[in-house]
Amino acid sequence: MKNFVFVFAFLFSLMMVSCGQQPESQDAAAHQDDYKIAVASFMHETCTFCPRPTGIEEFEYYGPPLEGDSVLSSNSYLRGFVDRVREYGEVELTGLSSPRDAKGGSSGSWITREAFDKYTGLMVEDLNQNGPFDAVMLSLHGAMAVKDLLKPEAEIVRRIREEVGDIPIFVTLDLHANEDHELSDAAGAVFIVKRYPHYDTYLQGERAGRALIRTLRGHYEPVMATRKPGVITPSVYQGTGVSPAMDIMERARRWEARRPGTYVSVSFGFAYADVPDVGATVMVVADGDTALANHIADDMNDYIWRVREAFAGKKLPKTREGVAQSIQAARAGKTPVVIADHADRTGNSTHILEALIRQGGENFCIATIADEKAVNKLLEQKKQAGDPVDMTIGGYADQYAGNPVPIEGTLEYFGPYRHFDHVAVVHFGSNNRVIVTPQLHQVTTPAIFEALDIPLEELDIISLKSRVHFRRGFYENGLAGEIIEVDAPGLGPADLSKVPYTNIPEDIYPISK
């Protein structure tokens, strides 16, 4: 009897194979070496109110565009994508020419058409020369703003679509993306990070990779629904460790858990871009079920609108009040107190530094102030660590930068740090320090203090040019005794009614009220 059962099972399996009904593992093996996928990245978060345009010179400040395999590992979205796709066999991945990070990051204003056309053109040219392709994967930011060109990320996808035809084009975006239906109309699927700080960039790349392979094999049919809730929030309100930002993303995750095969994305938007699609966006990908995608998108849209007052209606202390609170907290022993100077997009403003000096702050460190002139002057004077210095710092990059602050003290450190050839640490006053970098540098972890020989245990107050990313290294590990977000003057204020918009929707909350 046992032999009969074994023979029957064997013959039945042969019959199933002959009928083409193979198990997933056999199907996976059968598809190895079948797919050729193009991979590219073009990312920029554009603060259109900053004074300096972003052109070819800025995009190539750190080197020429990346090519080939260097593109595949150029950011964590693509590393996640590549790692997961390669699990499915020897899929051929081709890196398209992709620009590096621009000098100054989001302190750069409108991208020039010359730069946009150059890098998008290089991608299309690579597609033409190396095709045909079965699919395209794009790592974009979503808050790119290009002079005289609306919806630039959608335009990138449209130009690529024109070259490659009707094949899957998948896109990953940053949480601060300003997008609308034009992107989802052009792309096959969009995946947006859910955490701020952005811990899940690699994860979203993985998700895009798995979904793309399933789509190519005919196991998944992506359909999309997009909504614009009509809510705009400053970046400093968007940290997903606190409500209601945390609740919004948890609602998206619950939908994904309840309906396997759905990908529910929410971008909170980037408020400092004067563009028509600014503000929050909901993008839902479902497996062949347009009604489901629309239902989930409507639910997420309605929920964001319901919590709009708690999300977008907060108020933060201004400079004088916030610094006074910080000094009081430090004297109460809640050290180190972290001041988030969230509005400074160029890194050059001195409002917090000036207020700390005026109010008698002690044992504080400003990390950092961007002042290329000051760094170059130290080089010209051939200053070295240990030398006395009498200099002015910051306060000139834009109309919100404040006043140059005179500092008389000791040059405690002057040398390399990360990609900078020279950064300076100036020690002055009552055990106070200011770190001067040639360009904007956002400090997200306390590692900078060890690297620059600054004793962290001596710091009672740390002022950071950061909005939310600093929380990974100062809050989530329990380091900060207290955090005070200060709405100092800058190109990224929390009070969005102060931003001189001309292109955004008239009925967006809370500006329209």
N, C-alpha and C positions, 0 to 999 in steps of 0.2 A: 504493500500500500504506500509506504514512504517513497519507494522508487517511482511509483506512478505519479505522486504529487510533485516530485522533483522534476520529472520529465515534462509534466503538464506546465509547470511554472516556466521552465526553460523555453518550451515551444511558444508560450504566450508572450514572453518577453521578445522573442524573435519576431513574432507577428506584429507587436507594437512598434518595434524599430522599423519594420518594413512598411508600416503604415505612416511613418513619419512622426509618431507620437513619442518623442524622446524625453527622458527626464531632463531637468534643468542642467544638471552637471554635464550630461552628454552634449546638450545643446550648446553649453558654454564652450566646450572643447571644439565643437564643430565650427564655431565662429572665430576662433583664433586667427590672427593675421589678416582679418577681413577688412579692417577699418583704418582709414587714414584721417587724422584729426589735426586741424590747424589750431594753434594756441597763440594768443596775443594779450598784451596788457597796455592800457592807455589810461592812466589815473591822475586826476588832479581835483582837489577841492578848492574852488576858486572864490576868494573873497573879493567881490567886484568893487568894494569900497576902498580897497588898499590902493596905494598910489602907483605901484610899479607893475606894468603889464608883464605877462608871462609869454616869452617868445622862444625861439630856437636857442638863443644864448642861454636862457635859464634852464631849458630842458637838457641841454648838453653841457651844463656846468660841471657835472660829475662824470662826463664821458659821452661818447656817441651812443646811438640807440643800441639796445641789446639785440642779439641775433641768435637763431638756432637754439641749442640746448640751454644757453644761459637764460633764455626767456622762461623756460619750463620751471626754473627754481627762483624766479625773480621776486615772488611774493608768496605769502602763505596760502592765499586762495589757490594759486596755481600748483603749489606743492601738494596740497590736499587733493586737487583734481588729478594730478599726474599719478600720485601714489595709488589712488583707487582704480583709475582706468587701467593701470598696468597689472592689476590683480586679475584682469579678465583675459590675459594673454598678451601676445606681442603686438599690441596695437601700435601703429606708427604715429608718433607725435612730431609735428613740425612747428618749431617756434618761429613766428613771424616777427619782423623787425618791430621793436617796441621801445618807446622812449623811457628813459630813466625818470626817477623823481626829479622834479624841478627845484632849482635853487630857491630856498625860502619857503617851500611847501605852500601852505594856504595863506601865507603873507603875500603871495603874488596875485595880482588882479587879472583882468580879462586876458584870456589866451588869444594870441594873435591868429588871424586866419591863416597866415603863412605857416605858423607852427602846426596848427590843426591839419591843414591840407597836406603838409609834408609827411607827418607821421601816419595819418590815415592812408595817404597815397602809397607809402612804403608797404603797409600791410596788404593793400589790394594788389600791388605789384608782386609781392611774394606769393600771394594766392594764385595769381596768374601764372607765374613761372614754375611753381611747385605742385600745382593741382593735377588732376581733380582731387577734391577732398570729399569725405563722407559727412563731416561735421566741422563746426568751428566753436571754440571755447574762448570767450572774451572776459578778461578781468578788468572791469571798469569801476570808477568811483561812484558816479551818479550826480555829483555836484560840480561837474565841469561847466564853465561858462566861457563861451567863445564870442569874440566881438562880431556883431552883426550876424550871428547864427543861432537861432533858437533850437533847443533840444539837441545838443551836440552828441550825446551818447546814442540817441535814436538815429542820428545822422550817420554815426560810425557803423551801426548795424545795417542801415539801409544801403550804404555804399558797399559793404561786404556782401550783403544779400544780392546786390546787382551783379557782383562778380561770380558768386558761387551758385546762385540759383536756389532752388527749393530744397535745401538740406537743413538739418537742425543747427541753429545758432543759439547756444546757451550763454548766459551772462551772470556773473556775480557782481554784487554792488555793496558798497559801504552803507552803514546805517544812516548816514547823513545824505543819502541820495535825494535829489530833487528830480522826480520823474513823473510821467503820466502815461496814458494809454499808448502814446506814440512809440515808446520803447517796447511795450509788450505786444503791440501790433507787428513790430518788425522782428522781434526775437521769438524763439520757440519756447524758452523758459527763463525765468529770472529768479535768482536766489540771493537773499539779502541777510546780512548778519543780524543776529538778535541781541547781541550783548554790547554794552558800552560801559567800560572799556571793551574793545573788540577781541574777546577771547576765541570766538568761534569762526574766524576767517578760514582756517584750515578745514574746519568741519563743513562749512558751506561749499568749499571746493570739492570735498568728498561727495557731498550730496549731489552736486551738479554732475560729477563724474559717473556715479552709479546711475542716475536718471538718464544720462546721455547714452550710456551703453545699452540700457534697457530699451531706450527709444530706437536706437539703431537696429536692435534685434527684433523689433516689432512687438515687444512686451509692454510697452508704455506709449501712450498717446497724449502728450502734454497739451492741455488747453488752459487758457489763462483768463482771469478777470482782474480788473484794476479799478481802484477807487481813490478819490481825493477827498479826505474828510473835511478839508477847509480849516485846518488848524496849523499854526506856525509856532514853533518853540525855539528859544535860544539853546545852544548846545549844552550850557551849564545845567539845564533842567532835564536833560535826557538820560542821565545815568540810570542804567537798568537795575541797579541795586536798591533803588527806592521806588515807591509808588508815586504816581500811577504808571510811570514808564515800565516798571517791573510787571505790573498787572496786565498791561497791554501785550507784552511779549509772552507772558504765561498763557494768556488766552489763545494766542497763536499756536503755542505748543500743544495746548489741549485739543485744538482742532486737528492738528497733525496726528496726535495719538488716537483720537476717536475715528479718524478717517485715514487709514494707511494709504499711502500713495499721493497724499496731498502735501504741498509745500506752501506754508502760509507765511508770507514775508511782510514786514512793516518797516518802512524807512521813516524816520522822524523828520528828515529834511535838514537842510543847511540854510539857516536864516540869513546869512550874510552874503547871499548871492541875489542880485536884483534881477530875477528871472521869472517868467510867467508860471512855471510849474513848481515854485517854491512850496515848502510845507510837507506835511506827512503824506505818505502814499501807502496804499495796501495793494499787494500783488499776490494773487493766489494761483498756484499751478495744481491742476487736478488731472487724473488719468481718464481722459476721454469724456468727462462728465461736466459739461459747461454749466448746467443748472447748479450742480454742487459748488463749482468754483464761484459762481455769482452769489449763491446763498452765503458762503463763508465770507466773501468780500463785503457783502452788505452788513453782516453781523459785526465784523471788525471795524468797518467804517462807522457804524452807529455807536459802537462802544467808545471809540476814540472821541467822537463828538460829545458823548455823555460825560466824559471825564475831562473835558476841555478846560474847565475853570481851575481844577486842581493841577492840571498838567501845564497850562500856559499862563496862568494868572498869578504866579508867585511874585514876590518882591525880595530883593537882596539889599543889604546895607551898602551905602556909598562908601567912598574911600575913608574919610575921616572917622566915621562911625565904626566901620569894619576893622580898621587898624586899632582903634581904642579897645574894641572887644577882644582883639588878639592879644594886646599887651596885658589886659586884665586877666585873660585866661592863663597866660604864661605865668603871671605873678601868683595865680591861684594854684600853680603846680600842674596844670594840664598840658605838659610839654611832651614832645614838641607840638606847638600849635602850627597848623598848616593854613596859610592864606592862599586861596585860589584866585589869582589875578587872571580871570577868564577872558577878559575882553581885549587883551593886547594881541593883535594879530601880527604885528611886525616884531614884537619882542623888545622894542626900543623904549617903551614908556617907563617913566620914573615915578609915577604917582605913589605907589606903595613905598618905595625907597624913601621918597621925600617925607611922607607922612610918618614913617617909623622914626626917622631922624628927628623930626619936629616934635613928636610926642615922647621922645626919650626911650625908644626901644633899645633893648640890650640883647646880646647873644643871638642876633638874627642873621640870616643868610638869604640874600636875594638870588634865586636860581631860576632863571638867569636874566641878564640884560644883553640884548644884541646890539653891539656897537663896533662895527668894522673900523671906523675911524680911530677909536680908542686903541684897538688892538694894533693897528698899523702904526700909530704914534709910539707905542711901546717898543715896537720893532725898530723904528727909526732911531729911537733913543738908546737902543741896545740894552734895554732893561733886562735884568735877571731876577730870579727869585731871591728875596732878601733885600732888594733895593727899596729905598723910600720912593714914594710916588706922590705927586700932586697933580690931579687930573680932573676933568669933568667927564661924566658918564651919561650917555643916553639923552633922550628928550628932544629929538629932532626929526625922526623919520616920517611923521605925519602930524596932522593937526591935533591929534589926541595924545601925543607922546609926552606932554608935560614939559618940564624945564630940565635942561642939563644940570646935573647935580655935581657940585664940587666935592671931591673926596681926597683927603690927605691921609695917607697911611703907608702900609708896607705891601709890596708885591709878594704875596705869599707863594704863589705858583704862577709859572708862565711857561706853557709847553703844550704838547699835543693832548687831545682828548677826542676819542672816536674819529670822525672824519675831518675834524678841524686840526690844522697844523699848530695853531696857537689859541689857547684860551687863557684868561687871566683870572686869578683870585686875589682880590684886594682886601686886606685886613685893616680895619679902621675903628675908631670910636671905642665903645664899650664891648669889645670882643665881637664886633660885627664884620660881616663879609658880604661882598658882592662878586658873583661869578660873571665874567664878561666873555661872551662868545661873538665871533664875527657875523654870524647869521642867527636867525631864530632857532632856538633849541628848546623843545618841550621836555621837561624832566618828568618822568613817570615812575621812577624807582629811586631809592636812596643810594644806588650804586655810584652815582656821580661823586658823592662826598668821599668815599673811600678812594676812588680813582684820582681825586685832586687833593688827597691828604687833608681833608677837612674832618676833624673829629665830630662825628654825629652827636655824641653825647654832650657836646658843648652848646648845641643849638637849641634855643628855647622857642624860636619862631623861624619857620621856613616859608618863604614866599615863592610860589611857583607860577610860571606862565602856562597855566593849564586849565582846562575846563572840567574834564571828567577822567581822562586817562591816568592822572596822578593817583587815583584811588586804588589802582592795583598794587602800588608799592608803598602807599602811606596809610591806607584805610583798611584794606582787606586783610592785611597781615597784623593789624592791631597796633601799628607804630604810632599813628597820630593820636595825641591826647585830645585834640579838638580840631575840627575843620571849620574854617570860616570862608565862605564864598563872598567876595567883595565885588560889587559892581562899579569898578573903577572906570574912568573914561577910556574909550577905546573903540576900535573898529568892529567889536563884537559884543555890544552891550546886552545885558539881560532885558532891559526895557526897550523892546523893539519899536515902541512908538517914537523913539529918538532916531531911528534909522531912516535916512532919506530915500525911501523907495520911490521908483517911478514905474516899474514894470510888473509888480506883483498883483494878484487878484484884489479887487476892491472889497470883497466880502469875506476875507480870511480873518479868523479869530486868532488873537485878541485885538488886532489892530483896528478892525472895522467895528468891533463891539456890537 
